[in-house]
């Protein structure tokens, strides 16, 4: 059964309390590395001065980007106070001076505005439905300054379905969408976003990685009757491959706010 907004927040609060490692937001650190690399390259490409991480979780992605860009300012917020507590600890450990973290909910009014560059990484899929997601997207628009960039790294149901179709060809069971997630429908998203944004890039950044890690490697594990391991070398090598295809749920869409 799908979780409510309150249950989803409690889930992430509990995750942060029991696991303060880099796997507190996802067990798949190689996927997280792909996302972070894309963001580092995008920040370099679009050259913003002020950057905001919406739903920053433990802050490690924020801190990685900030470390690569010491002349820029970074702000991260998350509605889980426990996650922000971990982010502040990570900030102190890394000793980075150009980053601020605070507790905030993207579905509500946020005080700071005028950011040049905003991104989310698998944050908005943790809202309970499309209504809440659409509200969050409108808030992101408000947070952006004129001509601001929003990099949306989120999960999409269509490419998730294509992944499961490919897995079926190898006699692998479908990967279920977890009960605290609501994956985006691409056409519905674009119908709303293109009123206020131009699309600069639209790339499935997880397809090659998922074909290797969730199909080839999973088939090997099934054949050998072993449990898949996120730290297996297949994941590491797959994370270095170029993007290709539509067989992974996570895509990156770069939007530019219209004047």
C-alpha positions as CSV (number, residue, x, y, z in Angstrom):
1,X,0.0,0.0,0.0
2,X,1.3,3.4,-0.9
3,X,2.5,5.5,2.0
4,X,1.0,8.9,3.0
5,X,3.1,12.1,3.1
6,X,3.5,11.8,6.8
7,X,4.6,8.1,6.5
8,X,7.1,9.0,3.8
9,X,8.7,11.8,5.9
10,X,8.8,9.4,8.9
11,X,10.5,6.8,6.7
12,X,13.3,9.2,5.8
13,X,13.7,10.5,9.3
14,X,14.2,6.9,10.5
15,X,16.6,6.1,7.7
16,X,18.7,9.0,8.7
17,X,18.7,8.0,12.4
18,X,19.7,4.4,11.8
19,X,22.1,5.0,8.9
20,X,24.4,8.1,8.7
21,X,26.5,6.6,5.9
22,X,26.4,7.6,2.3
23,X,23.9,4.9,1.7
24,X,21.2,6.6,3.9
25,X,19.5,8.1,0.8
26,X,20.1,5.1,-1.6
27,X,21.9,1.8,-1.3
28,X,23.3,2.3,-4.8
29,X,26.3,4.5,-4.4
30,X,27.4,4.1,-8.1
31,X,24.1,5.5,-9.3
32,X,24.6,8.4,-6.8
33,X,28.1,8.9,-8.3
34,X,26.6,9.1,-11.8
35,X,24.1,11.8,-10.6
36,X,26.8,13.8,-8.9
37,X,29.1,13.7,-11.9
38,X,26.3,15.0,-14.1
39,X,25.7,17.8,-11.7
40,X,29.3,18.8,-11.4
41,X,29.6,18.9,-15.2
42,X,26.3,20.9,-15.5
43,X,27.4,23.5,-13.0
44,X,30.6,23.9,-14.9
45,X,28.7,24.2,-18.2
46,X,26.0,26.7,-17.1
47,X,28.3,28.6,-14.7
48,X,25.9,29.7,-12.0
49,X,26.9,31.7,-8.9
50,X,24.3,30.4,-6.5
51,X,23.1,26.8,-6.4
52,X,20.3,25.1,-4.4
53,X,19.9,21.4,-3.7
54,X,16.2,20.7,-3.1
55,X,15.8,17.6,-0.9
56,X,19.5,17.4,-0.1
57,X,19.3,14.5,2.3
58,X,22.6,13.9,4.0
59,X,24.2,16.7,1.9
60,X,27.0,14.6,0.4
61,X,26.0,15.3,-3.2
62,X,25.8,19.0,-2.3
63,X,29.2,18.9,-0.7
64,X,30.8,17.1,-3.6
65,X,29.5,19.8,-6.0
66,X,30.6,22.6,-3.6
67,X,34.1,21.1,-3.2
68,X,34.5,21.2,-7.0
69,X,33.3,24.9,-7.1
70,X,34.7,26.8,-4.2
71,X,33.9,30.2,-5.7
72,X,30.2,29.4,-5.9
73,X,27.6,29.4,-3.0
74,X,25.5,26.3,-2.2
75,X,22.4,25.9,-0.2
76,X,20.7,22.6,0.6
77,X,17.5,21.9,2.4
78,X,15.4,18.9,3.2
79,X,12.1,18.3,5.1
80,X,13.7,15.6,7.2
81,X,15.3,17.2,10.3
82,X,17.3,14.0,10.8
83,X,18.7,14.1,7.3
84,X,19.7,17.8,7.8
85,X,21.4,16.8,11.1
86,X,23.5,14.3,9.2
87,X,24.2,16.9,6.5
88,X,25.5,19.4,9.1
89,X,27.8,16.7,10.5
90,X,29.1,16.0,7.0
91,X,29.6,19.7,6.4
92,X,31.7,20.0,9.6
93,X,33.7,16.9,8.6
94,X,34.4,18.2,5.1
95,X,35.2,21.7,6.4
96,X,33.6,23.3,3.4
97,X,32.9,27.0,3.8
98,X,30.6,27.8,0.8
99,X,27.6,25.6,1.8
100,X,24.6,26.1,4.1
101,X,22.0,23.5,5.1
102,X,18.6,24.0,6.7
103,X,15.3,22.2,7.2
104,X,12.6,23.1,4.7
105,X,9.7,21.6,2.7
106,X,9.6,22.3,-1.0
107,X,5.8,22.0,-1.0
108,X,5.6,25.0,1.2
109,X,6.8,28.6,0.9
110,X,10.6,28.9,1.1
111,X,12.2,32.2,2.1
112,X,15.3,32.3,-0.1
113,X,14.8,33.2,-3.7
114,X,16.8,34.2,-6.8
115,X,19.0,31.1,-7.2
116,X,20.8,30.8,-10.5
117,X,20.7,27.0,-10.5
118,X,18.5,24.5,-8.6
119,X,18.7,20.7,-8.8
120,X,16.8,17.7,-7.2
121,X,18.1,14.1,-7.2
122,X,15.3,11.6,-6.6
123,X,13.6,14.0,-4.2
124,X,10.3,14.8,-5.8
125,X,9.5,11.1,-6.3
126,X,9.2,10.9,-2.5
127,X,6.1,13.1,-2.6
128,X,2.8,11.2,-2.3
129,X,1.2,12.1,-5.7
130,X,1.3,14.3,-8.8
131,X,-0.6,17.1,-7.0
132,X,2.2,17.5,-4.5
133,X,4.8,17.1,-7.1
134,X,3.2,19.8,-9.3
135,X,3.1,22.1,-6.3
136,X,6.8,21.5,-5.6
137,X,7.7,22.3,-9.2
138,X,5.9,25.6,-8.9
139,X,7.8,26.4,-5.8
140,X,11.1,25.6,-7.6
141,X,10.0,28.1,-10.3
142,X,9.6,30.7,-7.6
143,X,13.0,30.0,-6.1
144,X,14.7,30.5,-9.4
145,X,16.0,33.8,-10.6
146,X,15.5,35.2,-14.1
147,X,16.8,32.7,-16.7
148,X,17.5,30.3,-13.9
149,X,18.4,26.6,-14.5
150,X,16.6,23.6,-12.9
151,X,18.3,20.2,-13.3
152,X,15.7,17.6,-12.5
153,X,17.2,14.1,-11.8
154,X,14.2,12.0,-11.0
155,X,12.6,8.6,-11.8
156,X,10.2,8.1,-14.7
157,X,7.7,5.3,-15.0
158,X,8.0,4.9,-18.8
159,X,11.7,4.0,-18.8
160,X,11.1,1.9,-15.6
161,X,8.6,-0.1,-17.6
162,X,11.1,-0.6,-20.4
163,X,13.7,-1.8,-17.9
164,X,11.2,-4.4,-16.6
165,X,10.4,-5.5,-20.2
166,X,14.1,-6.1,-20.8
167,X,14.4,-8.0,-17.5
168,X,11.5,-10.2,-18.6
169,X,13.5,-11.2,-21.7
170,X,16.1,-12.6,-19.3
171,X,13.5,-14.3,-17.1
172,X,14.1,-11.8,-14.3
173,X,11.2,-10.6,-12.1
174,X,10.0,-7.0,-12.4
175,X,11.5,-4.3,-10.1
176,X,8.6,-2.9,-8.2
177,X,8.2,0.9,-7.5
178,X,8.6,1.2,-3.7
179,X,5.6,2.3,-1.7
180,X,7.2,5.6,-0.7
181,X,7.8,6.6,-4.4
182,X,5.7,8.2,-7.1
183,X,7.6,8.1,-10.4
184,X,6.9,10.8,-12.9
185,X,4.9,10.4,-16.1
186,X,7.0,12.3,-18.7
187,X,4.2,13.7,-20.9
188,X,2.3,15.0,-17.8
189,X,5.5,16.6,-16.5
190,X,6.3,18.2,-19.8
191,X,2.8,19.6,-20.3
192,X,3.2,21.6,-17.1
193,X,6.8,22.5,-17.3
194,X,7.1,23.8,-20.9
195,X,4.7,26.6,-20.1
196,X,7.3,28.2,-17.9
197,X,10.6,26.5,-19.0
198,X,12.6,25.7,-22.1
199,X,14.1,22.2,-22.2
200,X,17.9,22.4,-22.8
201,X,18.8,18.7,-22.2
202,X,16.8,15.5,-21.7
203,X,19.1,12.5,-21.0
204,X,18.5,9.1,-19.5
205,X,21.6,9.0,-17.3
206,X,20.8,5.5,-15.9
207,X,20.0,3.4,-18.9
208,X,23.4,1.9,-19.7
209,X,24.1,1.5,-16.0
210,X,20.9,-0.3,-15.4
211,X,21.2,-2.6,-18.4
212,X,24.5,-3.8,-17.0
213,X,23.7,-3.8,-13.2
214,X,20.0,-4.7,-13.3
215,X,19.9,-7.0,-16.3
216,X,23.3,-8.5,-17.2
217,X,24.6,-8.7,-13.6
218,X,21.2,-9.8,-12.2
219,X,21.1,-12.6,-14.8
220,X,24.6,-13.7,-13.8
221,X,23.5,-13.7,-10.1
222,X,20.4,-15.7,-11.0
223,X,22.4,-18.3,-13.0
224,X,24.9,-18.7,-10.1
225,X,22.2,-18.5,-7.4
226,X,23.9,-15.7,-5.6
227,X,22.5,-12.5,-4.1
228,X,23.3,-9.3,-6.0
229,X,25.7,-6.9,-4.3
230,X,25.7,-3.1,-5.0
231,X,29.5,-3.1,-4.5
232,X,30.1,-5.7,-7.2
233,X,32.6,-4.7,-9.9
234,X,29.7,-4.8,-12.5
235,X,28.2,-1.7,-10.9
236,X,31.5,0.2,-10.7
237,X,32.4,-0.6,-14.4
238,X,28.8,0.1,-15.6
239,X,28.9,3.6,-13.9
240,X,31.8,4.6,-16.3
241,X,29.9,3.7,-19.5
242,X,28.4,6.5,-21.8
243,X,24.7,7.1,-21.6
244,X,22.6,5.1,-24.1
245,X,19.1,4.0,-24.4
246,X,15.9,4.2,-22.3
247,X,16.3,1.3,-20.0
248,X,16.8,3.0,-16.7
249,X,14.3,4.9,-14.6
250,X,16.5,7.9,-13.7
251,X,16.8,10.7,-16.2
252,X,18.2,14.2,-16.1
253,X,16.2,17.0,-17.6
254,X,17.7,20.5,-17.7
255,X,15.1,23.3,-17.8
256,X,15.7,27.0,-18.2
257,X,13.2,29.4,-16.8
258,X,11.4,31.6,-19.3
259,X,11.4,35.4,-18.7
